[in-house]
């Protein structure tokens, strides 16, 4: 088992900001995201883009999955100290989350 390592929130945020802008630019023709936020979201603590409320007529789920794959790959490659878990799309509670769940992490109190 690898030794635990700390993840800098600032380093993760900086890496994610650039990746999110790049990935959204690549997908903007197929996925219009007028109102979104990026961050960690419950209930599964996914890292990704959340769209509130989603206009599902304008967001093809296949394209949303491609965007999630690109986010996971880009953030993992950005040297943020985090390995992406399985990329995916979650629809629930009136929100659409596009991103990935990081692998199991433990937080010190």
Buried (B, 14 or more C-beta within 10 A) or exposed (E): EEEEEEEEEEBBEBBBEEBBEBBBEBBEEBBEBEEBEBEBBEEEEBBBBBBEEBEEEEBEEEBBBBBBBBBBBBBBEBEBEBEBBEBBBBBEEEBBBBBBBBEEEEEEE
